[in-house]
Amino acid sequence: MPSQRFAPPSEVPGLAARRIAADIVDGVLHKHRTLDDQLDGSGAHPGLKTLADRDRALMRRLVATVLRRLGTLGHVLSLLLDKGIPSDAPRAQSALLIGAAQILWMDVPDHAAVDLSVRLVQSDRRAARYAGLVNAVLRRCAREGKALVEEVATQSLDLPPWLLARWSAHYGEATARDMALALGHEPSLDLTVKSDAAQWASRLHGETLPTGTVRMLLHGSVTMLPGFAEGQWWVQDAAAALPARLFGDIKGKSIADLCAAPGGKTAQLAQSGAHVTAIDRSPARVARLRENLARLSLQAETVVADAVEWAGPAEGFDGILIDAPCTSTGTIRRHPDVAWLRQESDIAALTALQQRLLRKSVSLLKPGGTLVYCTCSLEPEEGEQAVTTLLAAEPALCRVPIAASEVAGLDEIITAEGDLRTLPSHLPNADPKLGGLDGFFAARLVKS
């Protein structure tokens, strides 16, 4: 028998997932790096390659829960700490956040949450001296934390104050509270299927939404689900799937999808029989778009270009879809880092870019052509006000109101002006994980 004397000690199960989760939380809160950057592509955390699928899923849930409940976590921990969260040791902060998140909202035994958080701190040179503090605070959290959470359950602490104030002013305080409540739950997986939504809902143990999207709770890797390898469906929030449908019958028509990556709307347009030109300025994102189209066996011309500078064909397009760069505040339920990375000051620069894209699209559109403008933002400057500004500057454009019958009869997502506006609190469900929509705005305009 070979000697085991020098065999490396095996790491405590679950510690690697928590260590990577702590690194990623630090990356968001202290280095202002997005989750997407840290989870995928060239900037992804190097440790992800060594994680088993189960640990990878745990790591994602840990990170998402911390960021989704960050305001409440900060409040609870501030009550349990005499001197506040240590500011000189980021790992101590992240260990406390991850430990408390498991105790308060995740199906993890309290003793495991405490023990692994203490081990996280002990393995960090700067944070090691706080091991006793982390142990004591998390044990106290296990005893008192849930009651402290209940005390502030109605205060919407998990949104930055500037964002809550904006939503309260625009949508009303009651709706803003409902939106904040919806954002506190881990969302479902939404799929756009090529055909036979009911059959795929049955195979995937999900349900079919009124809009035709298949919604399910994901257990495991998306790539292992039936139909993925065969290209029978793609991941796309139910709200994100609505704008591309506003063109009506586009079979044989030329449609430009500006800012197209990662390609969900491009796939919808191609599946509907349009001749699609997909434009995006990022080579890496266009490469991913091409991979997605190849898996789905769908065709589109792809162009790496800044849409504002792109010349386009002389004959123009029958239709143009703009899913414009925006603050993305409508995607917080799926991307909880957005709430803590965006600032109110970001809105002005983005609205200026949106207007440049809109003006450019008018020049690319044939007379009689349709422009669908959408953003995954809940901020009125990036939606309703952007369209008002454009219509005032471009007399050749007019709004074509969206009928409820075009969106499965969902009256509540149609504004008084006839635009589409979905909110996180829409499509409620008895199981909060199966309810809600991303926040989207869309308007349909025609060039005379």
N, C-alpha and C positions, 0 to 999 in steps of 0.2 A: 504493500500500500504506500502511495506517495505521502510524504510528510505534509501535515497541515500546519506545521509550526509557523510558517511565514505567509499563510493565506491572508489576504487583506480582510479586515473586519467588515462584515456586511452592515450596510447603513440601515438605520431604523426605518421600517416601511412608512412611506408617506412623507418622510422628511425632505427628500429631493423635490417633490411637488411643491411643498410649502416654501422651500428655499427659492425656487424659481418664481413662485407667486410673489414672494417678498421683493425680489429683484424687480419684477414688472410693476408692482405697486410703487416702488421707489422711483422707477422710470417715469411713471405718469405724474406723481406728485412732486418730485424734486427735479426731474430733468425735462419735464413737459414733452415726453415722447408718447405718441399714440399707442393704443393697444395693437392696432393693425401692424404698425412698424415693428413692435416687439414680438409679435406672434408669427409673422409670415415674412417671406422674402429675405433679402440679403442682411437686413438688420435684426433678424429674429434672434431671440435668446439662444446661445449655443447649447445650453443644457436640454432644450426641447428634444433634440435628436435622441437622447438617452432615455426619455420617459416612455413607459408603456402607455398604451391608449387609456387605460383606466386612470393612471396618474395624471396624464395630460388633461383628461376631462375634469379631474378634481382640481388641478391647478387653475383651469379656466373658471370653474365655479367659485373658487376662493377669490380670485382677482375681481370677478364681476360682482360678487356679493359685497366685498369691501367698497368698491367704487359706487355701487348702487345705494349703499347705506352709509356713505361716508359721513354725512352730517350728523346722523343719529349716533354713529359710532363715536365721533368726536365728542358729542354731548355726554354720552354715557361714561366714556373714559375720563372726561374732565371731572365728573362727579366722584369717580373712584380714585383719582390721583390727587394727592395733596399739592403737588407742585407742577401739575400739567405733564403732558407727554414730553419725554426728554428730547430736546432739540439738537443735541450734539451727537446723536447716534441714530441715524435713519433706520438701522435694522431693529432697534428697540421699538421705534414707532410702528414699523410695519409688522413686527411680531405681535404687538398688542392689538393692532387692527385685525390681523388675520385670526388670532386666537379668539377675540371677542366676536367676530363675524361667525365663526364656527359654533360658538356657544349659543349665540342668540338666534341664528337663522338656519343653520345647517344641521343635517342629521349625522353629527359627529359626537361621540361620547365626550363629556366635559373633560374627563381626566386626560384623554388623548389630545384634545385641543390645547390644554395647559402644558402638558409635558413637551409636546413638539414645538410649541412657541418658545419655551424655556431653552430647548436645545438649539433653536435658531439663534437666539441671543448669545448663548455660550460659545457658538462657533464663530462669532464675529469679535475681532479684537477690540473695537471701540465700544461695542455694546455689552460685552461680557459682564461688566460690573453691574449691569441692570437686571441680571438674571433673577435675583431675589425679588426685585420690584415687579417684574413681569409675572412671576409665579403668584405673588400675593394679590396683584390687581385682577388677574384672570380668575383666580379662585373666588374672589369677591364678586366678580362679574357673574360667575356661575350661580351664586346665591341670590344676588340682588338685581342683575342686569335686566331680566325680562320685565320686571316691575317698572324699572326706570324707562324702558322703551315705551311701555303702555302710557306712561305719564305724558309723553310728547308725541303720541301717535298721530294727533290731528294737526301738528304744527308744520308739516312739510319741510322738515329740516334737511332732507336729502337733495334739495335743489339749492344752488347758489342764490343768495338773496336777490341779486339783480335780475335773475331769470324768473324767479317766482313773482317779483314785482311787475315785470313786463307782462307775464301771462295773466296775472290778476287784472291788470289794467285793460288788456285787449279782450280777454275771454270771460272776465268776471271771476270773482274770488272762488265761488263754488266750483266752477269748471276747472280752474287752476288747481284746486285741491284734488279734484278727481283725477286730473292728469298726473299730478305728483304721486298719488296713490298707485296708479297703474304702472308708473315707472319703477315702483318698488319690487315688482315681481319679475322673476326670470321669464323671458318670453318663450313662446312656442317656436317651432321650426315651420316656416311657410314655404310651400313649393308651388311653382307654376308648372303644370303638366301639359304635355303636348296634346293629349286627348284622354277622354274617359276619366275625368276626375274622380267619379264615384268609385270606379274600380281600383284606382291607386290609393284612395283614402282607405278602402277596405284592406288592401295588401299591406299598407304601412301602419295600420291600426290608428288612423287619424280620422278627421272629419272634413267634409267639404263645406267651405264657407259660401254664403250666398253669391259672392263674386266669382266663384269657381276655383279659388285657391284651395289647395289641400293643406290643412293645418294638423300638426302632430307634435307630440312630446318626443324629443330626441333622446335615445339611450344608446350611446356609442358614437362611432364615427359616421359622418354623413356619407363618406365614400363607400361604406359597407352596406348601405341600404339598397334594397331591390330597386332596379331601374337606373341607378346612378351610372354605372359603367356603360349601360346600353343607351344613355342619353335621352331617357324618357321624361326627364324633368330637370328643373334647376331651382336653386334656392333663391327666393325673392319674397320680401314682405308683401302681404296682401295689398297694402296701400301703394307700394311701389309698382305693383302690377297694373294699376288703374290708368295712369296717364297714356300709355301706349295704345290703349283701347279707344281713346277719344278721337282717333282719326277715322273710325268707321272702316268700311271696306277699302283696303289698300292693295289688294292683289294686283300685281303688275305696275304699281306706282313707284316713283323714285322718292325715297325718304332718307333724309340725312339725320343721323343721331349724333348731335354735338356733345362733347364730354361723355363719351359712350361707355368707357370702362367702368366696371368689370364686365358689362355686357348683357345684363338681364333684359333690359328694354330692347337692345339690338336683337336678341334672340326672339323676343315677342314679335317684333316687326318682321323679321325674316320668316318666322313660322307662319305669319299671316299672308305671306306671298309677296311682300314688297321687295324691290331692289334697294337694298340698304347700303348706305355709305356711313361707316362708323368712324368718327374722328375723336382722337384724344391726344393730348400733348405729351403724355408719359409713355416712352417706349416700353417700359416694364409692364405698365398696365395694359397697353395694347397687346403685348405678347400674351398676357393672361387672358385677355378677351378672345384672342385667336384660339388658345387652348380650349376655352369654354365652348366656342362655336364648333370646334372639331369634335369634341365629345358629343355634342348635340346633333352632329351631322347637319348643321345649318350653314348657309352661305351669306357672306357680307363682304363688301370691299372695306378694308381697314386702312386708315390714314393716320400717321403720326404727325400731328401738326397742332399749333395753337389755333383754335377755331376762329379767334378774332382776326388773325392774320391770314387765314387760309383763303385762297382765291376761289376755289370751287369751280364747277363746270359752268360754261357760259349760258347753257340753257336753263339753269336753276333746278329746283326740286319741287315736286308736288307737295311735299310735306317736310317739316323740320320739327324734330323733338329736341328741346333743350332741357336737360336735367342739370341745372347750373350749379357750379361750386357755391357753397353756402355755409352758414354756421353749423348746419347739420343738427340743430337742436331737436328736430323731429325724430332722430335716430337714437336718442339717449337710452331707450328701453333695450336696444341691442348693443349699443356702444356707450356704456355708462361713463367712460373717460371723457366724452365730449363735454359733459356738464362742468368738469373741473379744468379742462384745457382751454375752453373758449372764454373770451371776455366780451363785454358789451361793445367795446371799442372796435372789435373785429367787423361789426356789421357794416360800417360805412364803406370800408374798402371793398367788401364783397358785393354790396349793392352797386357800386360803380362798375365792377367787373360784369355783373349781371346785365346792366344796361348796355355795355359794349357788346356783349354776346347777343342780346336781343336786337340791337340795331343792325348788327352784322347779319343775323338770320333773315331780317326783312329783305336785305339785298340779295340773299341766296334763294328767296322764295319766288316761285312763278306767280303771276296774277291768277287769283282764284285758289292759290295754295293755302294749306292749313299749317299754322304754327301752334304747337303745344308746348307751353312753357311750364316747367315744374321745378320745385325745390323740396328737399327733405328738411325744411326749416319751419319752425312755428312762429317765426318773427314776421310781422306784417310788412316790414320794409322789403323783405325778400320775396314776398308773395303778392298780396293784394295791392300794395303801394307800387311795386315794380311794374305791374300791369297798367295801373292808372297813369304812371309816368310815361310809359311807352305809348299808350293810346293818345295821350296829349301831344306827343312829338311826332307820331306817325299817322296822319289822317287816312292813309290808304288801308289801315287795319281796322277791323271791327271785331268785337267779342261775339262768339257764338255760344250762348249759354248751354251748359251741360244739363241734360234731363236726368231725373232720378232713375228713369228706366234704363239709362245707359250704365248705371252703376248698381245694378241688382235691386233697384227700388230703395236704396239707402238715402232717404230724404235728408237725414241729419248731416250728411257729408257734403251737401250742396249749399253754397252761400246764397244770400239774397241776390247777388249779381250774376249767379249762374256759374260760379267757379267751384272747384273741388277743394275741400279743406277737411282732411282727416286729423283726428286727435288721438293721443294714446288711450284715452278713455272710451273711445268708440268700440262697438262690437263687444260689449261686456259679456262675461261668461261666469257661470257659477264657480268654475275653476279658474282663478285669475291668470294662471299660466296659459290658458287657452283663449283668453280675451285680449282685446286691445289691437291697435294698429300703430304703425309708425306715423308720425306727423308729416303730412304731405300737403302741398298746395299745387294745384294745376289749373291753368286757364287755356281755353281754346280760342284762337284768333284766326281770322281769314283775311287775306290780302285781296283787295278789290282790283 
